[in-house]
Amino acid sequence: MKIAIINGPNLNLVGTREPEVYGNRGIGEYLDGLAAELASQGVELTCFQSNHEGAIIDELQRVGRGPQAVDGIVLNAGAYTHTSLAIADAIRAISSPVIEVHISNIHAREAVRHTSLIAGACCGTIAGFGLDSYRLAVSAIMNIARIID
């Protein structure tokens, strides 16, 4: 099974950026540990991060379409969650299921963060569980893949 994690703007700074919101643990360290854990279960986890909207769209299209498509995508689009119809359109144009993820509870933050433009294009949303939001999303994708098979 292949699962791609795609992270948007500023997520490379998790661990140092706003630790009261995102915690002190680096996202790279967390995802490396998750990938190692999943490898023992036969799951190949790849990670991608960009601060650029077009690069995120390119990656969604690269991993989510055609014969090489991954079994699922975990997407934390960061602030693009609330602004990007282009990312929502890209999600709708691919075949791999996408789970929207947020480290913080976006509904407990500023009002502008309460609306997700990508949620309607995704299979589901997981938010507010810190970095474990990624683990929960991967688990959801693994369950979806089992149902489809």
Backbone bond lengths (Angstrom), bond angles and torsions (degrees), N, CA, C in turn:
res aa  C-N    CA-C-N  psi(-1)  N-CA   C-N-CA  omega(-1)  CA-C   N-CA-C  phi
1 M - - - 1.448 - - 1.526 108.48 -
2 K 1.332 115.29 138.48 1.465 121.14 179.15 1.527 109.56 -119.94
3 I 1.333 114.91 129.36 1.454 121.85 178.73 1.522 108.44 -129.73
4 A 1.328 115.60 133.79 1.466 121.07 178.52 1.526 109.31 -108.06
5 I 1.320 115.18 136.29 1.463 121.08 171.11 1.519 106.79 -107.37
6 I 1.319 115.84 126.19 1.462 121.77 179.15 1.522 107.85 -120.76
7 N 1.314 115.54 122.21 1.461 122.30 -179.28 1.518 110.72 -114.85
8 G 1.313 114.89 141.03 1.452 122.06 -179.06 1.516 114.00 -95.52
9 P 1.330 115.48 -156.94 1.461 121.84 -169.47 1.525 113.72 -60.49
10 N 1.308 113.08 138.69 1.464 125.28 173.86 1.529 114.57 71.17
11 L 1.316 118.50 -2.62 1.457 119.06 -179.98 1.518 112.11 -71.45
12 N 1.324 117.53 -18.89 1.456 120.62 172.95 1.530 111.55 -65.26
13 L 1.326 117.59 -15.07 1.464 122.04 -178.37 1.529 113.47 -96.35
14 V 1.332 117.26 0.19 1.468 119.78 179.27 1.529 108.45 -59.74
15 G 1.304 114.69 133.48 1.463 121.65 -175.60 1.512 110.99 111.59
16 T 1.342 114.92 -27.22 1.466 120.16 176.61 1.521 111.70 -123.15
17 R 1.319 117.17 -24.64 1.464 122.56 -178.46 1.520 110.01 -87.93
18 E 1.298 117.74 126.70 1.466 123.09 176.38 1.535 112.64 39.26
19 P 1.322 117.44 63.93 1.469 119.43 -176.54 1.529 113.29 -59.97
20 E 1.335 117.80 -23.97 1.469 119.67 177.19 1.522 111.95 -68.17
21 V 1.334 117.17 -21.19 1.471 122.19 177.94 1.524 110.30 -99.85
22 Y 1.346 117.40 -45.85 1.459 121.89 -169.83 1.525 114.42 -106.33
23 G 1.330 117.78 -5.51 1.459 120.30 -179.44 1.512 112.37 86.42
24 N 1.332 114.91 179.72 1.466 121.68 -175.59 1.522 113.90 -103.50
25 R 1.307 117.21 -8.76 1.464 120.38 -177.47 1.516 110.17 -83.70
26 G 1.316 116.47 133.94 1.459 121.29 178.66 1.516 111.31 -68.83
27 I 1.317 115.73 140.46 1.461 119.96 -177.68 1.526 111.51 -67.78
28 G 1.329 117.12 -35.45 1.460 120.34 178.58 1.515 111.70 -61.57
29 E 1.317 116.03 -45.04 1.469 121.81 177.98 1.525 110.52 -60.67
30 Y 1.331 116.44 -45.16 1.460 120.56 179.99 1.532 110.92 -62.67
31 L 1.326 117.30 -48.70 1.463 120.45 -176.67 1.521 111.92 -68.44
32 D 1.337 118.11 -33.55 1.467 120.56 174.82 1.527 110.69 -61.66
33 G 1.337 116.32 -43.47 1.463 120.26 177.89 1.521 112.10 -64.61
34 L 1.330 116.40 -40.98 1.456 120.96 177.99 1.524 110.58 -63.37
35 A 1.331 117.02 -42.48 1.467 121.00 179.44 1.523 110.82 -62.35
36 A 1.331 117.36 -42.42 1.466 120.82 179.12 1.528 111.18 -64.00
37 E 1.308 116.33 -42.29 1.462 121.37 178.34 1.526 111.02 -62.39
38 L 1.337 116.37 -44.13 1.461 120.66 -177.68 1.521 112.48 -71.62
39 A 1.327 117.24 -30.29 1.465 120.98 179.53 1.530 110.53 -58.47
40 S 1.329 116.92 -36.20 1.463 120.38 179.06 1.524 111.99 -68.31
41 Q 1.341 116.27 -14.37 1.471 121.79 177.95 1.535 111.33 -103.16
42 G 1.334 116.39 8.18 1.456 120.45 178.87 1.513 114.37 81.85
43 V 1.334 117.09 18.72 1.458 121.55 179.91 1.522 109.02 -105.96
44 E 1.326 115.90 126.22 1.461 121.91 175.32 1.520 108.36 -96.29
45 L 1.320 115.68 117.52 1.460 121.78 -178.56 1.520 109.18 -109.13
46 T 1.328 116.36 125.21 1.462 120.60 175.11 1.516 108.34 -114.31
47 C 1.321 116.54 149.30 1.457 121.58 -178.15 1.522 110.48 -127.16
48 F 1.319 114.61 140.71 1.464 122.59 -179.89 1.519 107.17 -140.63
49 Q 1.334 116.91 140.39 1.462 121.44 175.86 1.509 108.82 -140.42
50 S 1.318 115.45 138.59 1.458 120.59 174.12 1.521 109.86 -149.01
51 N 1.309 114.40 147.68 1.458 121.17 173.49 1.525 111.30 -90.12
52 H 1.331 117.02 3.46 1.464 121.84 -173.20 1.529 110.70 -115.37
53 E 1.311 115.77 125.54 1.462 122.10 -176.73 1.532 112.23 -56.32
54 G 1.316 117.45 -46.09 1.460 120.94 -178.55 1.517 112.47 -62.36
55 A 1.323 117.80 -36.24 1.467 121.13 178.49 1.528 110.60 -67.09
56 I 1.320 116.75 -36.63 1.469 120.73 177.08 1.525 109.75 -64.88
57 I 1.313 116.81 -43.35 1.469 121.43 177.96 1.526 110.27 -63.24
58 D 1.323 117.29 -44.71 1.467 120.76 177.54 1.530 111.09 -57.91
59 E 1.333 116.83 -42.78 1.467 120.24 -179.04 1.527 111.20 -68.26
60 L 1.326 117.96 -41.36 1.470 120.58 175.65 1.529 110.24 -56.42
61 Q 1.322 116.70 -46.47 1.462 120.69 -179.55 1.523 111.34 -67.24
62 R 1.321 117.26 -37.89 1.471 120.90 -178.39 1.519 111.66 -65.21
63 V 1.341 117.27 -46.24 1.467 119.78 -174.58 1.520 113.64 -92.33
64 G 1.331 117.96 -14.36 1.454 120.15 -172.37 1.508 116.85 -105.92
65 R 1.335 117.71 4.17 1.469 120.96 -176.71 1.513 111.05 -130.63
66 G 1.312 114.84 154.57 1.455 121.22 171.34 1.517 114.22 77.77
67 P 1.321 115.42 -172.24 1.473 120.21 -174.93 1.531 113.10 -66.04
68 Q 1.327 118.07 -22.07 1.455 121.46 -179.58 1.529 112.73 -91.10
69 A 1.333 117.63 6.73 1.473 121.23 -175.61 1.526 111.45 -58.67
70 V 1.317 114.97 139.91 1.460 121.16 177.18 1.531 109.67 -74.34
71 D 1.314 115.45 165.30 1.464 120.76 -179.07 1.520 112.24 -74.03
72 G 1.322 117.11 -19.78 1.457 120.87 177.74 1.514 111.26 -176.13
73 I 1.326 114.36 161.11 1.463 121.75 -178.05 1.519 108.98 -129.19
74 V 1.319 115.41 131.72 1.457 122.93 170.99 1.522 105.48 -100.98
75 L 1.322 116.77 119.26 1.467 120.97 -175.13 1.522 111.07 -120.31
76 N 1.322 115.21 118.73 1.457 121.40 168.18 1.518 105.25 -111.46
77 A 1.310 116.15 95.78 1.467 121.11 -175.58 1.525 112.45 -80.71
78 G 1.335 117.08 3.14 1.458 120.13 -179.90 1.520 109.78 56.84
79 A 1.314 116.35 -140.71 1.468 121.11 -177.58 1.530 112.71 -63.61
80 Y 1.337 118.11 -21.29 1.467 119.57 176.93 1.533 111.59 -64.31
81 T 1.314 116.94 -19.24 1.464 121.51 175.12 1.524 110.62 -50.89
82 H 1.311 116.01 -38.82 1.461 122.59 -171.07 1.522 113.38 -97.01
83 T 1.343 117.08 -1.20 1.463 119.25 -173.45 1.524 115.24 -134.70
84 S 1.321 119.11 -13.44 1.462 119.09 -165.96 1.526 114.82 -108.42
85 L 1.314 115.35 99.59 1.465 120.20 169.36 1.522 110.29 -68.82
86 A 1.326 116.62 -29.14 1.463 120.66 -179.71 1.530 110.92 -63.71
87 I 1.313 118.03 -41.10 1.466 120.30 177.16 1.528 109.75 -68.07
88 A 1.316 117.85 -41.28 1.470 120.75 176.47 1.527 110.51 -58.49
89 D 1.317 116.94 -43.67 1.468 120.72 178.57 1.526 111.11 -63.87
90 A 1.328 117.49 -38.48 1.469 121.43 178.64 1.526 110.53 -64.18
91 I 1.322 116.88 -40.73 1.469 120.65 178.31 1.531 109.73 -61.96
92 R 1.322 116.66 -42.62 1.470 120.45 -179.86 1.530 112.32 -67.00
93 A 1.325 117.13 -22.00 1.467 121.39 -175.95 1.531 113.51 -89.87
94 I 1.330 117.64 -3.61 1.462 119.89 -178.00 1.519 110.27 -109.43
95 S 1.334 116.09 165.69 1.464 120.21 -178.41 1.524 113.39 -97.03
96 S 1.314 118.61 -23.68 1.467 120.88 -179.50 1.522 110.43 -70.30
97 P 1.340 117.60 136.80 1.464 119.44 176.38 1.531 110.56 -67.89
98 V 1.328 115.66 144.43 1.465 121.84 -177.26 1.523 109.22 -122.77
99 I 1.325 115.45 131.43 1.459 122.26 173.10 1.521 107.52 -108.92
100 E 1.328 116.41 124.32 1.472 122.44 176.39 1.528 108.16 -79.27
101 V 1.325 116.32 133.90 1.462 121.71 -177.03 1.520 110.31 -129.73
102 H 1.333 114.55 143.17 1.474 121.54 171.43 1.515 108.47 -138.48
103 I 1.301 116.21 136.97 1.459 121.85 178.79 1.524 109.70 -69.57
104 S 1.324 116.10 -43.90 1.468 120.74 179.56 1.529 109.63 -93.42
105 N 1.309 115.88 166.22 1.466 121.12 173.60 1.528 106.68 -82.92
106 I 1.305 116.54 100.82 1.470 120.38 -175.06 1.525 111.99 -62.87
107 H 1.322 117.39 -22.40 1.467 120.54 -179.41 1.531 112.82 -81.14
108 A 1.319 116.53 -9.99 1.468 121.24 177.14 1.527 111.12 -101.42
109 R 1.324 116.15 7.61 1.463 121.16 -177.77 1.524 110.15 -109.50
110 E 1.306 117.18 -160.71 1.464 122.08 -178.21 1.532 110.10 -58.37
111 A 1.329 114.90 148.90 1.470 121.03 -176.04 1.529 112.48 -56.07
112 V 1.310 118.46 -35.47 1.468 121.28 -179.08 1.528 111.44 -60.76
113 R 1.331 117.51 -25.38 1.466 121.44 -179.34 1.537 112.84 -86.46
114 H 1.310 118.09 -2.88 1.461 120.83 -177.87 1.522 112.67 -77.00
115 T 1.318 117.79 -19.47 1.460 121.55 -177.98 1.523 110.34 -105.73
116 S 1.317 115.37 126.06 1.462 121.19 176.58 1.525 108.58 -108.94
117 L 1.315 116.49 123.05 1.460 120.60 176.28 1.525 111.89 -80.36
118 I 1.332 117.24 -14.57 1.462 119.93 -178.20 1.525 113.13 -99.14
119 A 1.334 118.30 -16.05 1.472 121.20 -173.90 1.523 112.95 -55.49
120 G 1.309 117.49 -41.32 1.458 120.85 -177.90 1.513 113.99 -66.40
121 A 1.311 117.43 -18.87 1.458 121.86 178.31 1.528 112.20 -91.97
122 C 1.326 116.53 -11.08 1.464 122.09 -176.27 1.526 111.30 -97.72
123 C 1.324 116.23 161.11 1.467 121.95 175.86 1.514 111.50 -70.22
124 G 1.321 116.59 -30.71 1.449 121.36 -177.62 1.507 110.63 -174.92
125 T 1.329 115.04 174.11 1.454 122.15 -178.63 1.523 109.24 -132.31
126 I 1.326 115.46 135.97 1.462 121.89 174.74 1.517 106.42 -124.98
127 A 1.330 116.79 126.19 1.457 120.81 -176.87 1.518 110.95 -146.82
128 G 1.332 114.53 145.87 1.450 119.80 169.22 1.511 116.49 95.02
129 F 1.313 118.89 5.13 1.458 121.22 -177.81 1.525 112.13 -105.82
130 G 1.314 116.41 23.92 1.455 119.84 -178.57 1.516 109.99 64.14
131 L 1.318 115.78 -152.23 1.458 119.36 -179.94 1.521 112.14 -65.06
132 D 1.330 117.49 -21.27 1.462 119.61 176.62 1.521 112.79 -66.28
133 S 1.337 117.89 -10.88 1.463 120.29 172.65 1.528 110.09 -56.50
134 Y 1.346 116.85 -34.72 1.468 120.63 178.82 1.529 110.76 -66.38
135 R 1.315 117.39 -44.73 1.466 121.62 179.55 1.529 109.99 -60.91
136 L 1.314 116.91 -43.01 1.461 120.97 179.05 1.529 111.13 -63.05
137 A 1.325 116.73 -40.08 1.468 120.68 179.23 1.524 111.31 -67.06
138 V 1.327 116.90 -41.58 1.462 120.32 177.55 1.530 109.56 -61.63
139 S 1.310 117.02 -42.63 1.460 120.87 177.79 1.534 110.78 -60.32
140 A 1.331 116.78 -41.77 1.467 120.67 178.24 1.529 110.60 -62.41
141 I 1.322 117.19 -42.49 1.473 120.22 179.15 1.519 110.50 -64.17
142 M 1.323 116.75 -41.22 1.468 119.57 178.70 1.528 110.63 -61.53
143 N 1.326 117.31 -38.48 1.462 120.87 176.73 1.523 111.81 -67.89
144 I 1.325 117.74 -41.51 1.460 121.68 177.56 1.530 110.13 -60.88
145 A 1.332 116.49 -44.61 1.470 120.93 -178.72 1.531 110.68 -62.70
146 R 1.326 117.47 -37.97 1.462 120.51 178.58 1.524 110.85 -66.52
147 I 1.314 117.54 -38.19 1.459 121.53 179.27 1.524 110.82 -66.38
148 I 1.344 116.49 -40.99 1.461 121.29 -178.80 1.519 111.05 -68.52
149 D 1.334 117.34 -38.17 1.470 121.57 -179.71 1.484 108.60 -71.72
